[in-house]
Amino acid sequence: MDAQHISIEDLKTYFLGTVLTEGDAAFDGARQLWNAMIDRRPTVIARCRGTADVIQAVRFARAQGLPVAIRGGGHNVAGHGACDTGVMIDLSQMRAVHVDPDRRIAVVEGGATWAEVDRETQAFGLATPGGLISETGVAGLTLSGGFGYLRGRHGLTIDNLVAADVVTADGTLVRASADQNPDLLWALKGGGGNFGVVVRFEFALHPVGPEVMFIAPIYAVEDGPGPIRAWRDYVAEHDKDLAMICEFSTVPEDDGFPRDAWGKKVFALVGIATGAPDAAEALARPLRELGPLVTDFSGRMAYTDIQRLFDAQTPFGEMRCYWKARYLTDLPDAMIDLAMENASRAPSPNTISSLWNMGSAVRAVPAEASAFGDRSMGWMYSADGVWADAADDAANIAWARDSWSRAEPFGHQGRAYLNFPGHGEDGTLTRDAFGDSYDRLARIKAKYDPDNVFRFNQNIAPSA
């Protein structure tokens, strides 16, 4: 079949999966994404069953002159998995995970979620650093960095990416590894979805679980910042075994919490203490004794259960979301006070905001080793607006943007975490977010996608 003259009828004929267009019964369900704010109508949705389908979909898009959006888990807060008047390449039917326990490698298809990866790897007592919500797609989280509970000892998700198979803009399948197309592998480690459709990832695995020590003491905001300041200093001393977040939230009306705490603004010091069980429990104990507790969910838990704990906060397609995050050089008292103030004025009880420590394994990776670049920042701050009613859009977006902007004096070289990009409207931030990696990324973009077919992302324009 001539790749220059592929019609929609040709695509349907040679496609193993399903090709959907406006009017098909499954069209509206297939275009839905996790963030309920996103409502886009692709011209074609190509629900791929394998690599050959992805190749055909890319070639069809090129033949028709249509841009491409790539849907992995559909969890990106900016909704980059769908586009108007383009081709949505949907990988949600490609979710296989194969584990080689001897080599400690997991081969993961591009549409898999972290729940599927964790289930397969934990069967062998292994894991690779993933996110904090199991329904998140592996692809999106990985390609922009990937922060999870294991980062202190094992780094970011990209630091464990050893190879990938990618369908590039001309419909060619290429291998990215240390030996084949190493420039592409470098770019995938933090450069986002700019370079093609990743149909398979290969990750290094590490012994984890099946039970680990979960840390989750909860303190009231009204009792002051003392526990956060003590936590900051403590994790700085133990940042190999304690990669954590301080998460601000509102206590729900849930019998799992004390009734007298319902509706209170609180913060939880959340993470996993890695290492031997007794040592991990001892390491966690001081963080549970920093002041009066609202409650404490700490204890030994199955790793897979911990990975699912936050899933219920934002059910797929039900909540409206706007998240912004920036890296912080340090975490002075003034930034802690600002984070508490921002959390106190959040307009939605579903909203969260967080302070994240980097962890020693993250910082140990040289800047030139990946497109993620410089690792000298010590912290990250995210303001994650979550609400239900469209009438509240303006207030919640304004809160997230204002909270993010007010943290700018503490920011690190203008860098921002591109998995929490708002709705991607701040296009001018892309160069700053990538830092010194941007120019090299633009050259690699020109090599693998010179016409910018893959532009529904934090887009890097191909260099001349």
C-alpha positions as a Markdown table, in Angstrom:
| # | Residue | x | y | z |
|---|---|---|---|---|
| 1 | Met | 0.0 | 0.0 | 0.0 |
| 2 | Asp | 1.4 | 3.4 | -1.1 |
| 3 | Ala | 2.0 | 5.3 | 2.2 |
| 4 | Gln | 1.3 | 8.6 | 0.3 |
| 5 | His | -2.2 | 7.7 | -0.7 |
| 6 | Ile | -3.8 | 5.9 | 2.3 |
| 7 | Ser | -7.5 | 6.6 | 2.7 |
| 8 | Ile | -9.7 | 6.0 | 5.6 |
| 9 | Glu | -11.1 | 2.9 | 3.8 |
| 10 | Asp | -7.5 | 1.6 | 3.4 |
| 11 | Leu | -6.8 | 2.2 | 7.0 |
| 12 | Lys | -9.9 | 0.2 | 8.1 |
| 13 | Thr | -9.0 | -2.6 | 5.7 |
| 14 | Tyr | -5.5 | -3.2 | 7.0 |
| 15 | Phe | -6.2 | -2.4 | 10.7 |
| 16 | Leu | -6.4 | -5.1 | 13.3 |
| 17 | Gly | -7.9 | -2.8 | 15.9 |
| 18 | Thr | -10.8 | -0.4 | 15.5 |
| 19 | Val | -11.0 | 2.8 | 13.5 |
| 20 | Leu | -13.7 | 5.2 | 14.8 |
| 21 | Thr | -15.1 | 8.4 | 13.3 |
| 22 | Glu | -17.8 | 10.8 | 14.3 |
| 23 | Gly | -21.1 | 8.9 | 14.4 |
| 24 | Asp | -19.7 | 5.6 | 15.4 |
| 25 | Ala | -21.4 | 4.3 | 18.6 |
| 26 | Ala | -18.0 | 3.9 | 20.5 |
| 27 | Phe | -16.6 | 7.3 | 19.3 |
| 28 | Asp | -17.6 | 9.4 | 22.3 |
| 29 | Gly | -16.4 | 6.8 | 24.9 |
| 30 | Ala | -13.1 | 6.4 | 23.1 |
| 31 | Arg | -12.3 | 10.1 | 23.0 |
| 32 | Gln | -12.9 | 10.6 | 26.8 |
| 33 | Leu | -9.9 | 11.3 | 28.9 |
| 34 | Trp | -9.2 | 11.3 | 32.6 |
| 35 | Asn | -9.6 | 15.1 | 33.1 |
| 36 | Ala | -13.3 | 15.9 | 32.7 |
| 37 | Met | -12.4 | 19.4 | 31.5 |
| 38 | Ile | -11.0 | 18.0 | 28.2 |
| 39 | Asp | -13.6 | 17.7 | 25.4 |
| 40 | Arg | -11.9 | 17.2 | 22.0 |
| 41 | Arg | -13.2 | 15.6 | 18.8 |
| 42 | Pro | -10.6 | 13.9 | 16.7 |
| 43 | Thr | -11.3 | 13.3 | 13.0 |
| 44 | Val | -10.2 | 9.7 | 13.5 |
| 45 | Ile | -9.6 | 7.5 | 16.5 |
| 46 | Ala | -7.3 | 4.6 | 15.7 |
| 47 | Arg | -7.6 | 2.1 | 18.6 |
| 48 | Cys | -4.4 | 0.0 | 17.9 |
| 49 | Arg | -4.0 | -3.6 | 18.7 |
| 50 | Gly | -0.3 | -3.9 | 17.9 |
| 51 | Thr | 2.8 | -2.1 | 16.3 |
| 52 | Ala | 1.5 | -2.7 | 12.8 |
| 53 | Asp | -1.6 | -0.7 | 13.6 |
| 54 | Val | 0.4 | 2.1 | 15.0 |
| 55 | Ile | 2.5 | 2.2 | 11.8 |
| 56 | Gln | -0.6 | 2.3 | 9.6 |
| 57 | Ala | -2.2 | 5.0 | 11.7 |
| 58 | Val | 0.9 | 7.3 | 11.5 |
| 59 | Arg | 1.2 | 6.7 | 7.8 |
| 60 | Phe | -2.5 | 7.5 | 7.3 |
| 61 | Ala | -2.1 | 10.7 | 9.3 |
| 62 | Arg | 0.9 | 11.8 | 7.1 |
| 63 | Ala | -1.0 | 10.9 | 3.9 |
| 64 | Gln | -4.0 | 13.0 | 5.0 |
| 65 | Gly | -1.9 | 15.9 | 6.4 |
| 66 | Leu | -3.4 | 15.4 | 9.9 |
| 67 | Pro | -1.6 | 16.0 | 13.2 |
| 68 | Val | -1.3 | 13.2 | 15.7 |
| 69 | Ala | -2.2 | 12.9 | 19.4 |
| 70 | Ile | -1.1 | 9.8 | 21.3 |
| 71 | Arg | -3.3 | 8.4 | 24.0 |
| 72 | Gly | -1.6 | 6.0 | 26.4 |
| 73 | Gly | -3.4 | 5.9 | 29.7 |
| 74 | Gly | -5.3 | 9.1 | 28.9 |
| 75 | His | -4.3 | 10.5 | 32.3 |
| 76 | Asn | -2.4 | 13.7 | 31.2 |
| 77 | Val | -3.9 | 16.7 | 33.0 |
| 78 | Ala | -3.5 | 18.8 | 29.9 |
| 79 | Gly | -5.4 | 16.3 | 27.8 |
| 80 | His | -2.6 | 15.8 | 25.3 |
| 81 | Gly | -4.0 | 12.3 | 24.5 |
| 82 | Ala | -6.7 | 13.8 | 22.2 |
| 83 | Cys | -6.9 | 16.5 | 19.6 |
| 84 | Asp | -9.5 | 18.3 | 17.5 |
| 85 | Thr | -9.4 | 17.6 | 13.8 |
| 86 | Gly | -6.5 | 15.1 | 13.9 |
| 87 | Val | -5.7 | 11.5 | 14.4 |
| 88 | Met | -5.9 | 10.1 | 18.0 |
| 89 | Ile | -3.6 | 7.1 | 18.2 |
| 90 | Asp | -5.1 | 5.2 | 21.1 |
| 91 | Leu | -2.9 | 2.6 | 22.7 |
| 92 | Ser | -5.3 | 1.5 | 25.4 |
| 93 | Gln | -5.6 | -2.0 | 23.8 |
| 94 | Met | -1.9 | -2.5 | 24.0 |
| 95 | Arg | -1.3 | -3.2 | 27.7 |
| 96 | Ala | 0.8 | -6.3 | 27.9 |
| 97 | Val | 3.6 | -6.5 | 30.5 |
| 98 | His | 6.3 | -9.2 | 30.3 |
| 99 | Val | 8.7 | -9.7 | 33.2 |
| 100 | Asp | 12.1 | -11.4 | 32.9 |
| 101 | Pro | 12.9 | -12.0 | 36.6 |
| 102 | Asp | 16.4 | -13.3 | 35.9 |
| 103 | Arg | 17.5 | -10.2 | 33.9 |
| 104 | Arg | 15.3 | -8.0 | 36.1 |
| 105 | Ile | 13.7 | -6.4 | 33.1 |
| 106 | Ala | 10.1 | -5.5 | 32.3 |
| 107 | Val | 8.9 | -5.1 | 28.7 |
| 108 | Val | 5.8 | -2.9 | 28.8 |
| 109 | Glu | 3.5 | -2.0 | 25.9 |
| 110 | Gly | 2.7 | 1.7 | 25.4 |
| 111 | Gly | -0.9 | 1.6 | 26.6 |
| 112 | Ala | -0.3 | -0.1 | 29.9 |
| 113 | Thr | -1.0 | 1.6 | 33.3 |
| 114 | Trp | 1.1 | 1.4 | 36.4 |
| 115 | Ala | -1.4 | -1.0 | 38.0 |
| 116 | Glu | -0.6 | -3.5 | 35.3 |
| 117 | Val | 3.1 | -3.1 | 35.6 |
| 118 | Asp | 3.0 | -3.4 | 39.4 |
| 119 | Arg | 0.8 | -6.5 | 39.3 |
| 120 | Glu | 3.2 | -8.3 | 37.0 |
| 121 | Thr | 6.5 | -7.2 | 38.6 |
| 122 | Gln | 5.3 | -7.8 | 42.2 |
| 123 | Ala | 4.6 | -11.4 | 41.3 |
| 124 | Phe | 8.5 | -11.7 | 41.4 |
| 125 | Gly | 9.1 | -9.2 | 44.3 |
| 126 | Leu | 10.3 | -6.6 | 41.8 |
| 127 | Ala | 9.3 | -3.1 | 40.9 |
| 128 | Thr | 10.4 | 0.0 | 38.9 |
| 129 | Pro | 9.7 | 3.5 | 40.0 |
| 130 | Gly | 6.2 | 4.5 | 38.9 |
| 131 | Gly | 3.8 | 7.2 | 39.9 |
| 132 | Leu | 1.5 | 7.6 | 42.9 |
| 133 | Ile | -1.8 | 6.7 | 41.0 |
| 134 | Ser | -2.0 | 3.3 | 39.6 |
| 135 | Glu | -4.4 | 4.3 | 36.8 |
| 136 | Thr | -1.7 | 6.6 | 35.3 |
| 137 | Gly | -0.4 | 5.5 | 31.9 |
| 138 | Val | 3.2 | 4.3 | 31.9 |
| 139 | Ala | 4.0 | 6.3 | 28.7 |
| 140 | Gly | 3.0 | 9.7 | 29.8 |
| 141 | Leu | 4.5 | 9.5 | 33.2 |
| 142 | Thr | 7.8 | 8.1 | 32.0 |
| 143 | Leu | 8.5 | 10.4 | 29.1 |
| 144 | Ser | 8.4 | 13.6 | 31.2 |
| 145 | Gly | 10.4 | 12.1 | 34.1 |
| 146 | Gly | 8.3 | 10.1 | 36.5 |
| 147 | Phe | 8.2 | 10.8 | 40.3 |
| 148 | Gly | 7.2 | 8.0 | 42.7 |
| 149 | Tyr | 7.9 | 6.6 | 46.1 |
| 150 | Leu | 11.0 | 4.7 | 45.0 |
| 151 | Arg | 12.9 | 7.7 | 43.7 |
| 152 | Gly | 15.2 | 8.0 | 46.7 |
| 153 | Arg | 16.9 | 4.7 | 46.1 |
| 154 | His | 16.1 | 4.0 | 42.4 |
| 155 | Gly | 15.7 | 7.4 | 40.8 |
| 156 | Leu | 13.0 | 8.7 | 38.4 |
| 157 | Thr | 11.2 | 6.4 | 36.0 |
| 158 | Ile | 13.4 | 7.6 | 33.2 |
| 159 | Asp | 16.5 | 6.6 | 35.1 |
| 160 | Asn | 15.3 | 3.0 | 34.8 |
| 161 | Leu | 14.4 | 3.1 | 31.1 |
| 162 | Val | 16.9 | 1.0 | 29.3 |
| 163 | Ala | 15.3 | 0.7 | 25.8 |
| 164 | Ala | 12.2 | 1.6 | 23.8 |
| 165 | Asp | 10.7 | 0.7 | 20.5 |
| 166 | Val | 9.3 | 3.8 | 18.7 |
| 167 | Val | 7.3 | 4.4 | 15.6 |
| 168 | Thr | 8.6 | 7.7 | 14.2 |
| 169 | Ala | 6.9 | 10.3 | 12.1 |
| 170 | Asp | 7.6 | 8.5 | 8.8 |
| 171 | Gly | 6.0 | 5.3 | 10.0 |
| 172 | Thr | 9.3 | 3.5 | 10.7 |
| 173 | Leu | 9.8 | 1.4 | 13.8 |
| 174 | Val | 13.2 | 2.2 | 15.4 |
| 175 | Arg | 14.9 | 0.8 | 18.5 |
| 176 | Ala | 16.2 | 3.3 | 21.1 |
| 177 | Ser | 18.9 | 1.8 | 23.4 |
| 178 | Ala | 22.5 | 2.4 | 24.4 |
| 179 | Asp | 23.6 | 0.6 | 21.2 |
| 180 | Gln | 20.9 | 1.7 | 18.7 |
| 181 | Asn | 19.9 | 5.3 | 18.3 |
| 182 | Pro | 21.2 | 6.4 | 21.7 |
| 183 | Asp | 20.3 | 10.0 | 20.9 |
| 184 | Leu | 16.6 | 9.0 | 20.8 |
| 185 | Leu | 16.9 | 7.1 | 24.1 |
| 186 | Trp | 18.5 | 10.2 | 25.6 |
| 187 | Ala | 15.6 | 12.4 | 24.3 |
| 188 | Leu | 12.9 | 10.0 | 25.6 |
| 189 | Lys | 14.3 | 10.4 | 29.1 |
| 190 | Gly | 12.5 | 13.6 | 29.8 |
| 191 | Gly | 11.7 | 15.0 | 26.3 |
| 192 | Gly | 8.0 | 14.0 | 26.4 |
| 193 | Gly | 6.0 | 12.7 | 23.4 |
| 194 | Asn | 7.8 | 14.8 | 20.8 |
| 195 | Phe | 9.7 | 12.0 | 19.0 |
| 196 | Gly | 7.2 | 9.3 | 18.1 |
| 197 | Val | 4.8 | 6.7 | 19.4 |
| 198 | Val | 6.6 | 4.5 | 22.0 |
| 199 | Val | 5.0 | 1.0 | 21.5 |
| 200 | Arg | 7.3 | -0.8 | 24.0 |
| 201 | Phe | 9.3 | 0.3 | 27.0 |
| 202 | Glu | 12.0 | -1.8 | 28.7 |
| 203 | Phe | 12.6 | -1.0 | 32.4 |
| 204 | Ala | 15.2 | -2.1 | 34.9 |
| 205 | Leu | 13.6 | -3.7 | 38.0 |
| 206 | His | 14.6 | -3.8 | 41.6 |
| 207 | Pro | 13.7 | -5.9 | 44.6 |
| 208 | Val | 10.7 | -4.3 | 46.4 |
| 209 | Gly | 8.1 | -5.7 | 48.6 |
| 210 | Pro | 5.7 | -7.4 | 48.5 |
| 211 | Glu | 5.2 | -5.6 | 51.8 |
| 212 | Val | 6.8 | -2.3 | 52.6 |
| 213 | Met | 6.6 | 0.3 | 55.3 |
| 214 | Phe | 4.1 | 3.0 | 54.4 |
| 215 | Ile | 4.3 | 6.3 | 56.2 |
| 216 | Ala | 1.2 | 8.5 | 56.5 |
| 217 | Pro | 0.8 | 10.6 | 59.7 |
| 218 | Ile | -1.7 | 13.4 | 59.2 |
| 219 | Tyr | -1.3 | 16.8 | 61.0 |
| 220 | Ala | -3.7 | 19.7 | 61.1 |
| 221 | Val | -2.7 | 22.9 | 59.2 |
| 222 | Glu | -4.1 | 25.0 | 62.1 |
| 223 | Asp | -1.4 | 23.5 | 64.4 |
| 224 | Gly | 1.3 | 25.2 | 62.4 |
| 225 | Pro | 4.3 | 24.3 | 60.2 |
| 226 | Gly | 6.5 | 22.7 | 62.9 |
| 227 | Pro | 6.0 | 19.1 | 61.7 |
| 228 | Ile | 6.8 | 20.1 | 58.1 |
| 229 | Arg | 10.0 | 21.8 | 59.1 |
| 230 | Ala | 11.1 | 18.8 | 61.1 |
| 231 | Trp | 10.2 | 16.5 | 58.2 |
| 232 | Arg | 12.2 | 18.6 | 55.8 |
| 233 | Asp | 15.3 | 18.3 | 57.9 |
| 234 | Tyr | 14.8 | 14.6 | 58.6 |
| 235 | Val | 14.3 | 13.5 | 55.0 |
| 236 | Ala | 17.4 | 15.6 | 54.0 |
| 237 | Glu | 19.4 | 13.3 | 56.3 |
| 238 | His | 17.8 | 10.1 | 55.0 |
| 239 | Asp | 16.9 | 10.9 | 51.4 |
| 240 | Lys | 18.1 | 7.5 | 50.1 |
| 241 | Asp | 15.5 | 5.7 | 52.1 |
| 242 | Leu | 12.8 | 8.4 | 52.4 |
| 243 | Ala | 11.4 | 9.9 | 49.1 |
| 244 | Met | 8.2 | 11.5 | 50.3 |
| 245 | Ile | 5.6 | 14.2 | 49.8 |
| 246 | Cys | 4.0 | 16.6 | 52.2 |
| 247 | Glu | 0.4 | 16.6 | 50.8 |
| 248 | Phe | -2.1 | 19.3 | 51.8 |
| 249 | Ser | -5.7 | 18.3 | 51.6 |
| 250 | Thr | -9.1 | 18.6 | 53.2 |
| 251 | Val | -10.4 | 15.7 | 55.4 |
| 252 | Pro | -13.4 | 14.2 | 53.6 |
| 253 | Glu | -16.6 | 13.1 | 55.3 |
| 254 | Asp | -15.4 | 9.5 | 55.5 |
| 255 | Asp | -15.7 | 7.2 | 58.5 |
| 256 | Gly | -12.0 | 6.3 | 57.9 |
| 257 | Phe | -11.2 | 9.6 | 59.5 |
| 258 | Pro | -12.2 | 11.0 | 63.0 |
| 259 | Arg | -15.6 | 12.7 | 62.6 |
| 260 | Asp | -14.3 | 15.8 | 64.5 |
| 261 | Ala | -11.7 | 16.2 | 61.7 |
| 262 | Trp | -14.1 | 16.2 | 58.8 |
| 263 | Gly | -13.6 | 19.4 | 56.7 |
| 264 | Lys | -10.3 | 20.3 | 58.3 |
| 265 | Lys | -7.3 | 21.4 | 56.3 |
| 266 | Val | -4.5 | 19.0 | 57.0 |
| 267 | Phe | -1.2 | 17.8 | 55.6 |
| 268 | Ala | 0.0 | 14.2 | 55.4 |
| 269 | Leu | 3.7 | 13.2 | 55.4 |
| 270 | Val | 3.4 | 10.4 | 52.9 |
| 271 | Gly | 6.0 | 7.9 | 51.6 |
| 272 | Ile | 7.6 | 4.5 | 51.7 |
| 273 | Ala | 10.6 | 3.7 | 54.0 |
| 274 | Thr | 12.8 | 1.4 | 51.9 |
| 275 | Gly | 15.2 | -1.1 | 53.4 |
| 276 | Ala | 14.9 | -4.0 | 55.8 |
| 277 | Pro | 11.5 | -4.2 | 57.6 |
| 278 | Asp | 12.6 | -3.4 | 61.2 |
| 279 | Ala | 15.0 | -0.7 | 60.0 |
| 280 | Ala | 12.3 | 0.9 | 57.8 |
| 281 | Glu | 9.8 | 0.9 | 60.7 |
| 282 | Ala | 12.3 | 2.6 | 63.0 |
| 283 | Leu | 13.2 | 5.1 | 60.3 |
| 284 | Ala | 9.5 | 6.1 | 59.9 |
| 285 | Arg | 8.8 | 6.4 | 63.6 |
| 286 | Pro | 10.1 | 10.0 | 64.3 |
| 287 | Leu | 7.9 | 11.3 | 61.5 |
| 288 | Arg | 4.8 | 10.0 | 63.3 |
| 289 | Glu | 5.8 | 11.9 | 66.5 |
| 290 | Leu | 6.1 | 15.5 | 65.4 |
| 291 | Gly | 3.0 | 16.9 | 67.1 |
| 292 | Pro | -0.7 | 16.3 | 67.7 |
| 293 | Leu | -2.0 | 13.9 | 65.1 |
| 294 | Val | -5.3 | 14.0 | 63.3 |
| 295 | Thr | -4.8 | 10.4 | 62.5 |
| 296 | Asp | -2.1 | 8.0 | 61.3 |
| 297 | Phe | -2.4 | 5.5 | 58.4 |
| 298 | Ser | 1.2 | 4.3 | 58.7 |
| 299 | Gly | 2.0 | 0.6 | 58.8 |
| 300 | Arg | 3.3 | -2.3 | 56.7 |
| 301 | Met | 1.3 | -2.7 | 53.5 |
| 302 | Ala | 1.4 | -4.5 | 50.2 |
| 303 | Tyr | 3.3 | -2.3 | 47.7 |
| 304 | Thr | 0.4 | -2.7 | 45.1 |
| 305 | Asp | -2.1 | -1.5 | 47.7 |
| 306 | Ile | -0.1 | 1.6 | 48.4 |
| 307 | Gln | 0.1 | 2.4 | 44.7 |
| 308 | Arg | -3.7 | 2.4 | 44.5 |
| 309 | Leu | -4.4 | 4.5 | 47.6 |
| 310 | Phe | -4.9 | 7.8 | 45.7 |
| 311 | Asp | -6.8 | 6.4 | 42.7 |
| 312 | Ala | -10.2 | 7.3 | 44.3 |
| 313 | Gln | -9.3 | 11.0 | 44.6 |
| 314 | Thr | -9.8 | 11.6 | 40.9 |
| 315 | Pro | -11.9 | 8.9 | 39.2 |
| 316 | Phe | -11.4 | 8.6 | 35.5 |
| 317 | Gly | -13.4 | 11.2 | 33.6 |
| 318 | Glu | -15.4 | 12.5 | 36.7 |
| 319 | Met | -13.4 | 15.4 | 38.1 |
| 320 | Arg | -12.1 | 18.7 | 36.6 |
| 321 | Cys | -8.4 | 19.2 | 37.0 |
| 322 | Tyr | -5.7 | 21.9 | 36.6 |
| 323 | Trp | -2.3 | 21.1 | 38.0 |
| 324 | Lys | 0.9 | 23.2 | 38.0 |
| 325 | Ala | 4.3 | 22.3 | 39.4 |
| 326 | Arg | 7.7 | 23.9 | 39.6 |
| 327 | Tyr | 11.1 | 22.8 | 41.0 |
| 328 | Leu | 12.5 | 24.5 | 44.0 |
| 329 | Thr | 16.2 | 25.0 | 44.7 |
| 330 | Asp | 15.7 | 24.6 | 48.5 |
| 331 | Leu | 12.7 | 24.5 | 50.9 |
| 332 | Pro | 13.2 | 27.5 | 53.3 |
| 333 | Asp | 10.7 | 28.2 | 56.1 |
| 334 | Ala | 9.1 | 31.0 | 53.9 |
| 335 | Met | 8.2 | 28.5 | 51.2 |
| 336 | Ile | 6.7 | 26.1 | 53.7 |
| 337 | Asp | 4.6 | 29.0 | 55.1 |
| 338 | Leu | 3.5 | 29.9 | 51.5 |
| 339 | Ala | 2.5 | 26.3 | 50.8 |
| 340 | Met | 0.4 | 26.3 | 54.0 |
| 341 | Glu | -1.2 | 29.6 | 53.1 |
| 342 | Asn | -2.0 | 28.4 | 49.5 |
| 343 | Ala | -3.5 | 25.2 | 50.8 |
| 344 | Ser | -5.7 | 27.1 | 53.4 |
| 345 | Arg | -7.3 | 29.2 | 50.6 |
| 346 | Ala | -7.9 | 26.4 | 48.1 |
| 347 | Pro | -11.5 | 26.8 | 46.8 |
| 348 | Ser | -12.3 | 23.1 | 46.4 |
| 349 | Pro | -12.2 | 20.5 | 49.2 |
| 350 | Asn | -11.0 | 18.0 | 46.5 |
| 351 | Thr | -7.9 | 20.1 | 45.8 |
| 352 | Ile | -4.4 | 18.9 | 46.9 |
| 353 | Ser | -1.0 | 20.6 | 46.9 |
| 354 | Ser | 2.3 | 19.0 | 47.7 |
| 355 | Leu | 6.0 | 19.4 | 48.5 |
| 356 | Trp | 8.3 | 16.7 | 47.2 |
| 357 | Asn | 11.9 | 16.0 | 48.1 |
| 358 | Met | 14.1 | 14.8 | 45.2 |
| 359 | Gly | 15.9 | 11.9 | 46.8 |
| 360 | Ser | 19.6 | 11.0 | 46.5 |
| 361 | Ala | 19.3 | 8.7 | 43.5 |
| 362 | Val | 17.6 | 11.4 | 41.5 |
| 363 | Arg | 20.3 | 13.9 | 42.2 |
| 364 | Ala | 23.1 | 11.5 | 41.6 |
| 365 | Val | 22.4 | 11.3 | 37.8 |
| 366 | Pro | 24.6 | 13.6 | 35.8 |
| 367 | Ala | 22.7 | 16.4 | 34.0 |
| 368 | Glu | 24.0 | 15.3 | 30.6 |
| 369 | Ala | 22.8 | 11.7 | 31.1 |
| 370 | Ser | 19.2 | 12.4 | 30.0 |
| 371 | Ala | 17.0 | 15.1 | 28.5 |
| 372 | Phe | 15.6 | 15.8 | 32.0 |
| 373 | Gly | 18.9 | 17.6 | 32.5 |
| 374 | Asp | 20.0 | 19.3 | 35.7 |
| 375 | Arg | 19.2 | 17.5 | 38.9 |
| 376 | Ser | 20.5 | 20.1 | 41.4 |
| 377 | Met | 17.1 | 21.2 | 42.6 |
| 378 | Gly | 16.2 | 19.9 | 46.0 |
| 379 | Trp | 12.4 | 20.0 | 45.9 |
| 380 | Met | 9.2 | 20.3 | 43.9 |
| 381 | Tyr | 6.0 | 22.1 | 44.6 |
| 382 | Ser | 2.7 | 21.3 | 42.9 |
| 383 | Ala | -0.7 | 23.0 | 43.1 |
| 384 | Asp | -3.3 | 20.5 | 42.0 |
| 385 | Gly | -6.8 | 21.9 | 41.5 |
| 386 | Val | -9.5 | 19.3 | 41.6 |
| 387 | Trp | -13.2 | 20.1 | 41.5 |
| 388 | Ala | -16.5 | 18.8 | 40.1 |
| 389 | Asp | -18.6 | 21.7 | 38.8 |
| 390 | Ala | -17.8 | 23.6 | 35.6 |
| 391 | Ala | -19.1 | 26.8 | 37.2 |
| 392 | Asp | -16.1 | 26.7 | 39.5 |
| 393 | Asp | -13.5 | 26.5 | 36.7 |
| 394 | Ala | -12.3 | 30.0 | 36.9 |
| 395 | Ala | -11.9 | 30.1 | 40.6 |
| 396 | Asn | -9.9 | 26.8 | 40.8 |
| 397 | Ile | -7.7 | 27.6 | 37.8 |
| 398 | Ala | -6.9 | 31.0 | 39.2 |
| 399 | Trp | -6.0 | 29.4 | 42.6 |
| 400 | Ala | -3.6 | 26.9 | 41.0 |
| 401 | Arg | -1.9 | 29.5 | 38.8 |
| 402 | Asp | -1.6 | 32.0 | 41.6 |
| 403 | Ser | -0.2 | 29.4 | 44.0 |
| 404 | Trp | 2.3 | 28.4 | 41.4 |
| 405 | Ser | 3.3 | 32.0 | 40.5 |
| 406 | Arg | 3.7 | 32.9 | 44.2 |
| 407 | Ala | 6.3 | 30.2 | 44.5 |
| 408 | Glu | 8.4 | 31.6 | 41.7 |
| 409 | Pro | 10.9 | 33.4 | 44.0 |
| 410 | Phe | 11.8 | 29.9 | 45.4 |
| 411 | Gly | 12.0 | 28.3 | 41.9 |
| 412 | His | 14.9 | 26.6 | 40.4 |
| 413 | Gln | 16.1 | 28.2 | 37.1 |
| 414 | Gly | 12.6 | 28.5 | 35.8 |
| 415 | Arg | 12.3 | 24.7 | 35.6 |
| 416 | Ala | 8.8 | 23.1 | 35.7 |
| 417 | Tyr | 7.6 | 19.5 | 35.9 |
| 418 | Leu | 6.0 | 18.8 | 32.5 |
| 419 | Asn | 3.6 | 16.1 | 33.8 |
| 420 | Phe | 1.8 | 18.9 | 35.7 |
| 421 | Pro | 1.7 | 21.6 | 33.0 |
| 422 | Gly | -1.7 | 23.3 | 33.6 |
| 423 | His | -3.5 | 22.8 | 30.3 |
| 424 | Gly | -0.3 | 23.4 | 28.3 |
| 425 | Glu | -1.3 | 26.9 | 27.5 |
| 426 | Asp | 2.0 | 28.3 | 28.7 |
| 427 | Gly | 3.9 | 27.4 | 25.6 |
| 428 | Thr | 6.6 | 29.9 | 26.2 |
| 429 | Leu | 7.6 | 28.0 | 29.4 |
| 430 | Thr | 8.7 | 24.9 | 27.4 |
| 431 | Arg | 12.2 | 26.2 | 26.7 |
| 432 | Asp | 12.8 | 27.1 | 30.4 |
| 433 | Ala | 11.3 | 23.8 | 31.6 |
| 434 | Phe | 13.8 | 21.8 | 29.5 |
| 435 | Gly | 16.7 | 24.1 | 30.5 |
| 436 | Asp | 20.0 | 23.4 | 28.9 |
| 437 | Ser | 18.6 | 20.3 | 27.1 |
| 438 | Tyr | 16.4 | 22.2 | 24.8 |
| 439 | Asp | 18.7 | 22.9 | 21.9 |
| 440 | Arg | 19.9 | 19.3 | 21.7 |
| 441 | Leu | 16.3 | 18.2 | 21.9 |
| 442 | Ala | 15.4 | 20.5 | 19.0 |
| 443 | Arg | 18.1 | 18.9 | 16.9 |
| 444 | Ile | 16.9 | 15.4 | 17.7 |
| 445 | Lys | 13.3 | 16.5 | 17.0 |
| 446 | Ala | 14.4 | 17.6 | 13.6 |
| 447 | Lys | 16.0 | 14.2 | 12.9 |
| 448 | Tyr | 13.0 | 12.0 | 13.9 |
| 449 | Asp | 10.1 | 14.4 | 13.4 |
| 450 | Pro | 11.2 | 17.3 | 11.1 |
| 451 | Asp | 7.6 | 18.3 | 10.2 |
| 452 | Asn | 6.4 | 18.3 | 13.9 |
| 453 | Val | 3.7 | 15.7 | 13.4 |
| 454 | Phe | 3.8 | 15.0 | 17.1 |
| 455 | Arg | 3.0 | 18.4 | 18.5 |
| 456 | Phe | 0.2 | 17.7 | 21.0 |
| 457 | Asn | 2.6 | 17.8 | 23.9 |
| 458 | Gln | 5.0 | 20.3 | 25.6 |
| 459 | Asn | 6.2 | 20.9 | 22.1 |
| 460 | Ile | 9.8 | 21.2 | 21.0 |
| 461 | Ala | 10.0 | 22.8 | 17.6 |
| 462 | Pro | 12.5 | 21.0 | 15.3 |
| 463 | Ser | 15.6 | 23.1 | 14.8 |
| 464 | Ala | 16.5 | 24.3 | 11.3 |
